[in-house]
Amino acid sequence: MLLELTGRHPLLRRDLVIRSAEPGRLVVDARRLAFASPLDLTAVASAVHAHAAEGRGIALLLPASPDVTSYMQRMDLLQALPQGAHVEGAIPDQTRYDRSTTLIEVAHLQPATADAIGERVGQMAIRQLGSRDGRKVFKAVGELIDNATDHGASTCGAFIAAQAYSGKTTGYRRLEIAVCDTGIGVLAHLRRNPAHAHIISSAEALEHALRRGVSGTQDERGNGLPDLLSGPGNTAATRLVLRSGHGLLRASRTRSGPAPARSAGTSTAVQGTWSWLRVSYRS
């Protein structure tokens, strides 16, 4: 299998570019990737570990852009690859500085590590967004972490990465975070609850998951995903993208209110659930 990553934000597009290649091997071709985000990094980590667990070989073709490759290296994607993965391309020399106030490098997210990683996210959010807004965002982000370690639990675990921006150059204080797991996916999780057994597609399941009170259990739960959009508050601009199975959902909220969520079916399925959240405040 060949997964191609090209241009900017390839994983936010409706369909992934996947082609037939050598059987028993996953090749991630990032040579034409022009920009890497936390979603690109965590999705690659999640996908390669899921395939490696099934006994497939793994190869990563590094971007032609030294800057993009350097970002992948700085964000520890190369360290997060499964043992035995083949990496092809030039790896630039790099001096590593402490970026703990602005970066969460690709990390393996499991129940045993969730609290420590969550604390790092909270500290970064408060440092870059301010105490009031940072706490709001951290509370919302906690749902992504909980979902990955609970509903998305698997032998491969999940992966998380984040980046914060102070707004000094962009005019926006911003936090971008991605969490990608290799679990059963949103559709199978919701259908565990008889009340949602009628849901037949991943796109429909993602729409339902964004409604209050919807859960794969019969407990009074299910307010987490809606809070991802409303939790940061009315002064934030929030964008959420979820991909699970054959479904993709895009949702956003601006300072004037929420926009209608849009879901669609995709030709290529992903294992588990990939989540990307970006929250911005004017500086």
N, C-alpha and C positions, 0 to 999 in steps of 0.2 A: 504494500500500500504506500502511496506517495501523497503526502499532505503538503500543499504549496502555500506559502505565506508570502504575499506580494503587496507592495504599496504600503499604505497607512491603514491601521485598524482593520486588517483583513477578517478578524473574527467577529466584527460587528456587522458584517454583511450577511445577507440572508443565507447564502449557501457557501459552504467550504469548498475549496478546490482540492478534490481528492481524485487521484487517478490510480489505475492498476499499475503495479510494479512487481518487484520480486515477491513471490509468495513466501509467507513466513517472515516478512521483514517490514518494518515501518520506517520510511524515510521522510524526515521533515526537511523540506527544501525551503530555507529562508534566505536564499541568495539574493532575491529581489525584494526583500523586506526593507522598506524605507524608514520605518519608525516602529519601535517596540514599546508596548505599554505593559503594565502589570498583567492585563488579561492575556496577552500573547505569551508571556513567560509562564504563567500558572497553567494555562491550557496545554501548552507543550509538555510541561512537566507531568501533568495529569495523564495526557494521552500516551506518552511514551511509557510511563509506569504501568498503565493498564494493559498495553500491548506486551510489555516485557513479562508481566505476570502470566500471560498466556503462552510464553515461550518464544515470542517473536524477537528477532534481532532489531536493534535500534540504531539509526544513523541520523545525525543532525548536520546539515550543510549550512555553514555559517553565512550571514549576510555579506554581500560584497562591500557594503559600507562599513568602514572601520569604526565609525561612531556608534552604529547600531550594535555591532559585535561587542564593542567595549561596554555598552550598557548591559547587554546580556551577561557579560562576564562579571561586571560590577554587581549585578543583581543576583549573582550566584546560581544562574540557570545551569551552567556547565557542571557545577558541583551537585546539583539536584538530579542529574541524569542517572538512570540505573547503571549499576556496575556492568562494564563490558560494552557500553554504548560507544559507537564510533563517531568521532567529531571530525569534520572535514572543513578546512579553511584556516586562514591566518588568525591567530589569537594575539592581539596587540599587547605590548608591554603596558603594565598599568601600575600606578602608585595608588594604594588603597588608603583613603581617608575615612574618618568616622563620619557617617551620614545618618546616624541613628535618629536625628531629629526630623529627617525628611524622607527616609527610606525604610521600608520593611522588605529585606531581600527575600527571594523565594524560599519559603520554609515549609517543611512537612507538617501539616496540621492534623493532629490526632488528639483524642481526649486527654492524653498525658501532657500535651504541649499547648492546648488551647488557652488555658488561663494565662500562661506566661506571654504568649503571642498577643492575646487580647489586651493585656496590660501595656505592651509596647505600642499597640495601635492607639490606645487611649492616651498615652503620654504624648505621642506624636500629634494626635488630633488637637489636644489642648494647647500644645506648644505652638502649633502653626495657625490654628483657627481661633484661639482665644478660649478662655475657660467656659463661657456660656455656650458658644456654638460648638466647641470641641466636644463637650460632654453630650450634647444632643446627637451629634454625628456618631460618637462612640457607642451610644446606646442603640442606635439604629444598626450600626455595623455588627454589633453583637449577634444579631439574628443570622447574618450570613455565616458567622463562625459556628453558632449553635446548629444550624441546618447541616453544615458540612460534617460535623462530628457526630450528629445524631441521625438524621434522615439519610445523609450521604455516606454513612459509615461503610467501609469496605476494607479488604486486606491491604489495598494500596494506600488508603487514607486519602487526604485532600492536600491541596497546595494553596498557599496564600502569598500575596505580594501587595505592596502599597507604596504610594508616593504622595508626598504633601508639597504644596507650593505656598510660599509666604505672601505672594501677591505683589512683591516689590517691582517685578518687571512686567507682570501680566495685568495687574489691577484687580486680580481675583485671588482671594485666599481659597485654596482648593485641596480636597483630599480625593484621591483616586485609589480604589481598592478592588482587588479581584480575588475570588475564592472559587476554585474548581475542584470538584470531587469526582470519584469514580463509583459512586453508589448506585442504587436502583433507579434513580431518576424520579422526577416529579410525578409523572403519570402513575407509575407503579405504587409510589408512596400514597397518593391520594386514594387510589382504588382499594387500599387496605380498609378504608372506611366505607361501609355499605352505602352511606349517603352519597358517595361519589362514584359508585360502581358504574354509573351510566356514562362516565367520561371515556371516550374512546381514542382520543388523539393527544399527543404531547402538547400541541399548540393550545388546545382547549384546556388542558390541565394547567398550563402556565397562567392562562387567564383566570381560572378559578383560584389558583394559589395567591393571586394578588387581591382577592376579596377578603374582607374581614370575616373571621369565624370559620374559614375553610382550613381543614387539617386532615391528615391521613389517619389521625386517631379520633376516638370518640370523646376525648377529653375536651374541655373548654379551652381550646388553644386556637392558633391560627391568625393572630393579629400581627405577627412579625413582619412579613413581607410588605403589607400596606404601610407599616411604620417606617420602612426604608425610604419611602417618598415623603411622608408627612412629618416624620420625626425630626429632621433637621430644621424645621420651622419655616415660616412664611417668607423669611428674608433670604432663603437659600434657593439656588437653582440646582435641581437634582435630576440626574439621568440614570436609569437602571436598565440593564440588558441582561436577560436570562436566556440560556440555551440549555435544553435538556431533550434527550432522545431526538425525535424528528421535529422539535418545536423551537421557535425563537420568539421572544417577547421583548418589545421595547416600550418603556414607560418613562415619563418625565413629569416634572413639576417645576413651574417657574414661579416667580414672585407674584404673579397674578392668579395662580391656581394650577391644578393638575390638568394635563392634557390626556385625551383618551389613550389608553394602552392599546398597542397594536401587536397582535400575535399572528404568526404564519407558520405553515408547515415547511419543512426543509427536505431537500432530496437526500442529504447525508445526515446520519444520526451521530450523536456524540454519546459516549458512555457517561452516565452520571449527570451532573448539573454544573454548568459554568455560569458564574455570576460576576457582573462588573457594575460597580457603583461609582459615580462621580458627583461630588457635592461641592458647590462653589458659592462663595459669599463675596460681595464687593468689598474691596479694601477701604 
